[in-house]
Structures are given as structure tokens and as C-alpha cells.
Amino acid sequence: MNETTPRRLHRSEKDRKIAGLCGGVAEYLNVDPTMVRLAAVILAAISGLAPMVIGYLVAILIVPLER
């Protein structure tokens, strides 16, 4: 990516386990996808499973797939 191309959040096609959301967030933040997945699991454990599942499903609908 060059300096003039803006970074965009997308769901990853190549680094996906369920829907590619954590892989896309990791690419956007330039971090290891395992760390993003681990943070998601910890957040789900702290907040309760239902809010995390609902948020994940909403994010799948909102965040576009990688081009």
C-alpha cells in the first residue's frame, strides 16, 4: 500500500477462521491476528458471551469483504 491509499477496514479473505473479521482487524492495526483473536475471547469472557456474539454478527454484516 502506498502513501496515498487510505487504510480500510475489511474482512480478510486469506486469514480467516470464521468470517475473517479478526484477521481484517489485525491487518488494519498491523498486529498478529492471534493477538486480536485472543483479545476477542478475553473480551467475550469479561463482558459475557451474548454481547460479543451480537457485536460480532453485526460487524460481519457491516464490514465489507476484502477486494
C-alpha distance (Angstrom), angle and dihedral (degrees) to the residues before:
residue distance angle dihedral
M1 . . .
N2 3.78 . .
E3 3.78 129.4 .
T4 3.81 95.5 -95.8
T5 3.81 96.3 52.6
P6 3.81 111.0 88.8
R7 3.79 117.7 -133.7
R8 3.79 113.3 -109.6
L9 3.76 130.3 -164.1
H10 3.79 111.8 -124.9
R11 3.79 140.4 154.7
S12 3.79 110.1 -96.5
E13 3.80 120.6 -116.4
K14 3.80 96.0 -167.0
D15 3.81 101.9 37.8
R16 3.77 105.3 46.6
K17 3.77 136.0 131.6
I18 3.81 101.2 169.8
A19 3.80 111.5 -7.5
G20 3.80 103.4 -18.1
L21 3.78 93.9 -109.1
C22 3.81 97.8 124.3
G23 3.81 90.2 43.3
G24 3.80 90.7 52.7
V25 3.81 92.6 47.7
A26 3.81 89.3 49.6
E27 3.81 91.3 51.7
Y28 3.81 90.6 48.1
L29 3.81 92.6 50.1
N30 3.82 93.0 37.9
V31 3.82 93.8 -126.3
D32 3.80 135.7 122.6
P33 3.83 112.3 -75.1
T34 3.80 90.5 -136.4
M35 3.81 89.6 62.7
V36 3.82 91.2 52.1
R37 3.80 91.1 48.8
L38 3.80 91.1 48.0
A39 3.81 90.8 49.9
A40 3.82 89.5 50.4
V41 3.80 91.8 52.2
I42 3.82 92.1 47.5
L43 3.81 90.8 47.8
A44 3.81 90.1 50.0
A45 3.81 90.9 50.5
I46 3.80 92.7 49.3
S47 3.81 98.3 43.2
G48 3.77 98.6 35.3
L49 3.75 126.1 -98.9
A50 3.82 99.4 -93.8
P51 3.84 98.9 62.3
M52 3.81 91.6 47.5
V53 3.81 93.1 48.6
I54 3.80 91.8 48.1
G55 3.81 91.6 47.2
Y56 3.80 91.3 47.9
L57 3.80 92.2 50.8
V58 3.80 91.9 48.4
A59 3.81 90.5 48.6
I60 3.81 90.4 51.4
L61 3.80 88.7 56.7
I62 3.82 95.1 45.0
V63 3.82 104.7 38.9
P64 3.83 111.6 74.1
L65 3.79 125.1 -131.7
E66 3.80 119.5 -100.4
R67 3.80 113.4 -87.9
